[in-house]
Amino acid sequence: MNMEIDLNNLTPEFLHEDLQNSIIELNGKLFINHILCQNYYKDIDPFDETSNNACVNFQYLTTLKLYRKYLKLKDYDGVLNILEKQKKMEWFLKNYKKVYQNIGNKKFYEMFSWLLTYVDHHYPYRKKYSEIIKIGKNPRLMMSKEEKKHFLKLSNKCKIYRGICYDSKLKQIEEKDRELLIGNSWTLDYEQACWFAKNHAPKYYPNSKYKKYILSYDIDKKDIIAYFKDRKEEEVFINFKSINLKKIMIIN
């Protein structure tokens, strides 16, 4: 007999001990930001028994059960499916060596490619991306057959762009700061870079003093690791560590 569980009417509980170190404050309330339980709609109380605590505990323990099951089966697609969007990449980067050993080169890069195009904010992970590029034998396996066809048609020299936000008080972007603004994901499409500068970058740099810029860089085709077309963004994936900061052009 199946029993429906009313998550809004659970017996009050203390917060599970596994979640005690994952408490964050947001607008004066406490929430949970755990790899298996990212909860911003039920404020918790770490010092008392509450129904909200019970709801968060239930969410965590349900996910934990599935997580352990998928790990045992080495079903990493299953693991990623139960995680919140941004937590998917966070988990992958912590476990990528084990994942690579268990699923092999081709499947590994297909999984990494899917994450790159699914997860929105990549900047915090860029150094790890450079490690992942080196682990396998052929990172160009990240591309689909169709993307490989387009990649082969690219010129030997390509101009790539990246939309950013930067402090408008500064007349030019100092070289030391350029390293902070570059990443692995660029685009061949200038208009797409403009869209990111206007719409995407401000989400992570909301302060009104920030001004929008386009970075431009000339790159050899051989240094492009992968080309992605699925989201119609003409995205190119490169190793940001290989960029010569002095050769980046800045467009207001």
C-alpha positions as CSV (number, residue, x, y, z in Angstrom):
1,M,0.0,0.0,0.0
2,N,1.5,3.4,-1.1
3,M,1.3,6.2,1.4
4,E,1.5,9.8,0.4
5,I,3.7,12.0,2.5
6,D,2.6,15.5,3.4
7,L,5.9,17.4,3.5
8,N,4.2,20.4,5.1
9,N,2.9,18.4,8.0
10,L,5.8,16.3,9.2
11,T,6.6,15.6,12.9
12,P,9.1,18.2,14.1
13,E,12.7,17.1,14.1
14,F,16.1,18.4,14.9
15,L,18.3,19.1,11.8
16,H,20.2,16.0,10.7
17,E,23.8,16.1,11.9
18,D,25.1,15.7,8.3
19,L,23.6,19.0,7.4
20,Q,24.9,21.1,10.3
21,N,28.0,22.3,8.4
22,S,26.0,23.2,5.4
23,I,23.9,26.0,6.9
24,I,23.9,29.4,5.1
25,E,22.2,32.7,5.9
26,L,20.0,34.4,3.3
27,N,17.9,37.5,4.0
28,G,18.1,36.9,7.7
29,K,16.9,33.3,7.4
30,L,18.9,30.0,7.5
31,F,18.8,27.5,4.7
32,I,20.8,24.4,3.6
33,N,23.4,24.3,0.8
34,H,24.6,20.7,0.8
35,I,25.7,18.7,-2.2
36,L,22.7,16.4,-1.8
37,C,20.3,18.9,-0.4
38,Q,20.2,22.5,-1.7
39,N,17.1,24.0,0.0
40,Y,16.2,27.7,-0.2
41,Y,12.4,27.5,0.4
42,K,12.3,25.9,3.9
43,D,14.1,28.0,6.5
44,I,15.6,25.8,9.2
45,D,16.4,26.1,12.9
46,P,19.6,24.4,14.0
47,F,18.7,24.6,17.7
48,D,15.1,23.3,17.8
49,E,12.7,20.7,16.5
50,T,10.7,22.0,13.6
51,S,8.6,20.7,10.7
52,N,10.8,22.6,8.3
53,N,13.8,20.7,9.7
54,A,11.9,17.4,9.2
55,C,11.1,18.3,5.6
56,V,14.8,19.1,4.8
57,N,15.9,15.9,6.6
58,F,13.4,13.9,4.5
59,Q,14.7,15.5,1.3
60,Y,18.3,14.8,2.3
61,L,17.8,11.2,3.4
62,T,15.8,10.3,0.3
63,T,18.5,11.7,-2.0
64,L,21.2,10.1,0.1
65,K,19.6,6.6,-0.4
66,L,19.6,7.1,-4.1
67,Y,23.1,8.5,-4.2
68,R,24.5,5.5,-2.4
69,K,22.6,3.1,-4.7
70,Y,24.0,4.8,-7.9
71,L,27.5,5.0,-6.5
72,K,27.5,1.3,-5.8
73,L,26.3,0.6,-9.4
74,K,28.8,3.1,-10.7
75,D,25.8,4.8,-12.4
76,Y,27.2,8.3,-12.6
77,D,24.4,9.5,-14.9
78,G,22.0,8.5,-12.1
79,V,24.1,10.4,-9.6
80,L,24.1,13.6,-11.7
81,N,20.3,13.3,-12.3
82,I,19.5,13.6,-8.6
83,L,21.7,16.6,-8.0
84,E,20.7,20.3,-8.4
85,K,21.9,22.1,-11.5
86,Q,25.0,23.8,-10.1
87,K,25.8,20.9,-7.8
88,K,26.2,18.6,-10.8
89,M,29.5,20.2,-11.9
90,E,30.6,20.6,-8.3
91,W,30.2,16.9,-7.7
92,F,31.8,15.9,-11.0
93,L,34.9,18.0,-10.3
94,K,35.4,16.4,-6.9
95,N,35.0,12.9,-8.4
96,Y,36.2,13.1,-12.0
97,K,39.3,10.9,-11.5
98,K,37.2,8.0,-10.2
99,V,34.5,8.6,-12.9
100,Y,37.2,8.5,-15.6
101,Q,38.6,5.3,-14.3
102,N,35.2,3.6,-14.3
103,I,33.6,4.8,-17.5
104,G,36.5,5.3,-19.9
105,N,37.7,8.1,-22.2
106,K,34.7,8.5,-24.6
107,K,31.9,8.3,-22.1
108,F,33.9,10.6,-19.7
109,Y,34.2,13.4,-22.3
110,E,30.6,13.0,-23.4
111,M,29.5,13.5,-19.7
112,F,31.9,16.5,-19.3
113,S,30.6,18.1,-22.5
114,W,27.0,17.7,-21.4
115,L,27.8,19.4,-18.1
116,L,29.6,22.3,-19.8
117,T,26.5,23.1,-21.9
118,Y,24.0,22.5,-19.1
119,V,25.6,24.3,-16.1
120,D,25.4,28.1,-16.4
121,H,28.2,29.6,-14.3
122,H,31.7,28.1,-15.1
123,Y,34.1,30.7,-13.7
124,P,34.6,29.1,-10.2
125,Y,35.6,25.8,-11.9
126,R,38.0,27.0,-14.6
127,K,41.2,25.8,-12.9
128,K,39.7,22.3,-12.5
129,Y,38.7,22.3,-16.2
130,S,42.3,22.7,-17.1
131,E,43.1,19.5,-15.1
132,I,40.3,17.6,-16.8
133,I,41.6,18.6,-20.2
134,K,44.8,16.7,-19.4
135,I,43.3,13.5,-17.9
136,G,42.1,11.9,-21.0
137,K,43.7,11.0,-24.4
138,N,41.4,13.0,-26.6
139,P,39.3,15.9,-25.1
140,R,37.9,16.6,-28.6
141,L,35.6,13.6,-27.9
142,M,33.5,16.3,-26.2
143,M,32.1,17.2,-29.6
144,S,29.2,15.5,-31.4
145,K,29.6,14.3,-35.0
146,E,27.9,17.4,-36.2
147,E,30.1,19.6,-34.1
148,K,33.2,17.9,-35.4
149,K,32.1,18.6,-39.0
150,H,31.8,22.3,-38.2
151,F,35.1,22.2,-36.3
152,L,36.9,20.9,-39.3
153,K,35.6,23.8,-41.4
154,L,37.0,26.4,-39.1
155,S,39.9,28.6,-40.3
156,N,43.4,27.8,-39.0
157,K,43.3,31.2,-37.3
158,C,40.1,32.2,-35.4
159,K,38.9,35.3,-33.6
160,I,37.1,34.5,-30.4
161,Y,35.1,36.7,-28.1
162,R,34.0,36.8,-24.5
163,G,31.4,39.1,-22.9
164,I,32.3,40.4,-19.4
165,C,31.5,43.1,-16.8
166,Y,34.2,45.3,-15.3
167,D,34.5,48.3,-13.0
168,S,33.6,51.3,-15.2
169,K,35.8,53.7,-13.1
170,L,38.9,52.1,-14.7
171,K,39.9,53.5,-18.1
172,Q,41.5,50.2,-19.1
173,I,41.6,46.7,-17.8
174,E,45.0,46.1,-16.2
175,E,46.9,43.0,-17.4
176,K,46.8,41.6,-13.9
177,D,43.0,41.8,-13.9
178,R,42.6,40.3,-17.3
179,E,43.6,36.9,-15.9
180,L,40.6,37.2,-13.6
181,L,38.2,37.9,-16.4
182,I,39.1,35.2,-18.8
183,G,37.8,31.7,-18.8
184,N,37.6,28.5,-20.9
185,S,34.4,29.4,-22.7
186,W,34.5,31.9,-25.6
187,T,32.4,32.3,-28.8
188,L,33.1,32.8,-32.4
189,D,30.0,35.0,-32.6
190,Y,30.6,38.7,-31.7
191,E,26.8,39.3,-31.2
192,Q,26.6,36.3,-28.9
193,A,29.4,37.8,-26.7
194,C,27.5,41.1,-26.6
195,W,24.4,39.2,-25.4
196,F,26.4,37.5,-22.6
197,A,27.8,40.9,-21.6
198,K,24.4,42.5,-21.4
199,N,22.3,39.6,-20.0
200,H,24.4,36.9,-18.4
201,A,27.5,38.5,-16.8
202,P,25.4,41.1,-14.8
203,K,23.8,38.2,-12.9
204,Y,27.1,37.5,-11.3
205,Y,28.3,41.1,-11.2
206,P,25.1,43.0,-10.4
207,N,26.7,46.2,-9.0
208,S,25.7,49.2,-11.1
209,K,29.2,50.5,-11.3
210,Y,30.2,47.6,-13.6
211,K,30.5,48.3,-17.3
212,K,30.1,45.8,-20.1
213,Y,33.0,44.9,-22.3
214,I,33.9,42.4,-25.0
215,L,37.2,40.6,-24.9
216,S,38.6,39.6,-28.3
217,Y,41.5,37.2,-28.9
218,D,43.1,35.5,-31.9
219,I,43.7,31.8,-31.5
220,D,45.1,29.0,-33.6
221,K,42.5,26.3,-34.5
222,K,44.8,23.7,-33.0
223,D,44.4,25.3,-29.6
224,I,40.7,25.0,-29.6
225,I,39.8,22.0,-27.6
226,A,36.1,21.7,-28.5
227,Y,33.4,23.5,-30.5
228,F,29.8,23.4,-29.3
229,K,26.8,24.3,-31.4
230,D,23.9,22.7,-29.5
231,R,22.8,26.0,-27.9
232,K,23.5,28.0,-31.1
233,E,26.1,30.0,-29.2
234,E,29.1,29.1,-31.5
235,E,31.0,28.3,-28.3
236,V,34.6,27.3,-28.3
237,F,36.2,25.6,-25.3
238,I,39.9,26.4,-24.7
239,N,42.5,26.1,-21.9
240,F,42.4,29.6,-20.4
241,K,46.0,29.1,-19.1
242,S,47.3,29.1,-22.7
243,I,46.0,32.7,-23.4
244,N,48.6,35.4,-23.8
245,L,47.1,38.2,-21.7
246,K,49.0,40.9,-23.6
247,K,47.3,40.0,-26.8
248,I,43.7,40.3,-25.6
249,M,41.8,43.2,-27.2
250,I,39.2,45.1,-25.3
251,I,36.0,46.5,-26.9
252,N,33.8,48.9,-25.0
